[in-house]
Amino acid sequence: MYMGPSDKSKIMYTSNFKSAQNIAFEPKKYRTILHCDANSFFASCETALHPEYKNVPMAVCGSVEDRHGIVLAKNELAAKYNIKTAETVWSAKRKCPELVTVRPTYGLYGEMSQKMNRIFYDYTDMIEPFGIDESWLDVTGSQRLFGNGREIADSIRERVKNELGITVSIGVSFNKVFAKLGSDLQKPNATSVIPPDRFASIVWPLPVSALLFVGPSSVTAFETIGVRTIGDLACCADDLLSQKLGKNGLMLKNFALGRDFSEVTPSGYEPEPKSVSNGMTFKYDLETESDISFAVTYLSLSVAERLRKHGLCCNNVAVTMRRQDLTTSNRSAMLSHPTCLFHEISKTALGIIRSNLKQNEALYSVTVHAEKLTRQGENDFQQSLFPFPWEEKYKKLNSLENAVDNI
Ligand SMILES: [Mg+2]
């Protein structure tokens, strides 16, 4: 329990700290915000890729040949040797001679970060990434579907661990600043809730440096006026704060009082699509082979273009056919190889329609779906030990279609 400011003599009270705790918020307006922070992110990504690092002290380091290389991230075993992020490799090796040092893998962390945000996206589209391994999520509107803040946080932690092999610490609170603070309270793999009615007892005893935006120079300035804990800050007089820290001092005091109303601002994150489709209801029923062929080619063109825009290929093509009598059927076909070429997609789609449409049957509407998507180059050529005959042709056609997209 917070017992009041740590050094009363140096603090001028605006009022006593009990009244500062009674902040008039309208309960209805409480938001539920999560801050998700991956634990030792770079090291965890490397371990997910190389499980053999799990049982040895390991650090991801800048150039090791260079004695000035520094530790970028370390696993828990390395942390036990008191190895710190940003210390030199040389000094880390002195603390732990058997330390395994790993060079950062280009592209891996960005990819894992995308995958992590993709999981967050299943719970809310209000995601604000903060660096590569941290994101704020506003889940206020998601609770009816997925449970309360803690339940959502626990479910996210479990999915990230199972699907990506990395752990996250999540803070749950009614504003961004406390959610961020909450994610620092327990590591690794934990949910910490800072509720509006009990935040003072959790947050106020902590050192003021635990608060977002309080850097070393602010800590020094705070020390001169006897502010050591967040509770001290919450109770400090405004004029003293603005005298020592300017407007920032007052902003930080508001944070300490739980008055952070900044919003989770989604910053352009767009998840990779799980499938790409294009469909149309035509003005006239499609009756002839050439009508159908024209429509399917037209639809496949934009499907292929969107696949290429995301750098994806499909392994499956499906067609939804709606007939004049308004009955609908959906049929699909596996491809012999992944593709993002419109003529391959349309050829497959037409094949599906031909084998499912009876003589003289007309179509009212058609949708072409590209499904079972994989990254270009991830799953296609690399898996084959020797080149398939279509490989060369595919490469040429792909660059041709790409050129057409660019025009
Ligand atoms: Mg982190």
Residues whose N, C-alpha, C, O or C-beta is under 5 A from the ligand:
A	BS01	MG	D37 A38 N39 S40 F41 D133
